[in-house]
Amino acid sequence: MTETGTPEGGVYEWYQRGLQLLTSGDPAAAATLLARASETEPESRSVLEALGRAQFDAGRHAEAIDSFTRLIAVNPADDYAHFGLGLAASRAGDLELAVEHLALAVALRPDLDHYARELRGVRARRARGAR
């Protein structure tokens, strides 16, 4: 860190360090560093995706929803962003939003079984809650 509290290096170094922190099991620190990178490079899809993953893993589901929503705004056909948004919405308790985006992820990538599995699980949770 510099004297002003800014991490050493630039956005690329922050991104790389954020990925290392995420991989090593410190998603909260990764999210903090990746948020700084995202503020500097708000259109970077790689940074936004990593930020959303870190926020999700840190249990900051509302923030992850926001990051994945921003990623979808940049690329509406990003299946992983829809999947991430669906998972975050599910964990946040918004099952309608979760179903919508998980269904889009499945439609975009029907070959990925884990997408369909998550969608079935959220639909089942939603059905149980409706009774």
N, C-alpha and C positions, 0 to 999 in steps of 0.2 A: 504494500500500500504506500501511496505517496503521502506527503504531509497533509494534503487536502482530503484524504480519505478515498481517493480514486485508486482503483486497482492498477498495478503496474501493467504496462503494455497497452495494446489497443484492443479493438473489438475481437479480432481473430484470437488473440491470446486469452481474452476473457472467455470466449466461446470454448476453446480447447480446455481451459482449466475447469470451466463449468461442466463439461462432459466428463472430465476426470473425477470431479467431485460426485457427480451423479452415479458414475460407475462404481466408485469406491464406497457408496452408501451414505453420502451426505447430501440428500436432495435439498435440504433447506439452504445450505450454503451455496449449492449450485444455483438454486432459484434466485438468490440474492445477486450473485455475479451475473447470471444470464439476464436478469431484469435490467441491470446496468447496461449490458451489451445491447439489449433491445431498445432502450431509450436512445442510444447513440445510433443504432441502425434499425429503425422501426419496420423497415420493409424486408429485412432478412428472414427468409423462410426457414433457414437452418436454425437460426437463433430462436425464432418463435416456437418451432417444434420442440427444441431442447428445453426451452423455458416452460412450455406446457407440460412436458414430461416431468420436469423437476418439481413443478408446483403440484402436480397430481401425486407424485411419490411422497411429497412432503405433507400431503393431506390438505393442501390449500386448493380445494376443488373449485370454489368460485373463481379464484384467480386463473386456474387451469381452463375453466370454461371461457373466460375472457381471452386468453392466449390462443386457444384453438379456434375461437370465433374470428379473431383477427387473421389467423392463418387461412381460414376458409374464405374470408373476404379477399385475400390476395389470390387464392386459387380454389374456386368452388368445387373443382373435381379432385381435390386432395383426399383420397380415401382415409389415410391415416389421421388427418385432422378431424374428419367426421367421427372416426372411431374414438379418438381421444376425447372429443367433445361429448360423445355419447357416454363414455365411461365416467368422465368427470361429473356429468349431469346425473348419472345413476347414483354415484356416491354422494352427491349433494341432495339426493331425494327428489329430483325433478325427472320423474319417470317418463313423462310425455316428451320432454326435450331429448331424453336419452333414447327413446324408441325412434324418434324422428331421425336422429343422426346415425344411430347404429344401423337403421334400415338403409340409409343412404350409403354408408360404408359397405354394407353387404351388396347393394345394387352396383356399386362401383367395382367391387372386388369379390364376386361370388365364389372365387376359388379359395378364399381364406376362411377356413373352418372356424377359427377362433372369433372372427367377426360374427358369424351366424350363431355361434354358441352364446356369445354375450347378448345378442339380440333376443334369442329365445329366453334366456334367463331374466332379462329385464321385462319382457312381455309377461312372463309367468309371475313375477313380483307385482306387476301392475294389475294383473287379473286377480291375484289374491287380495290386493288392497281394495279392489272395487266391491268386494263382498261385504 
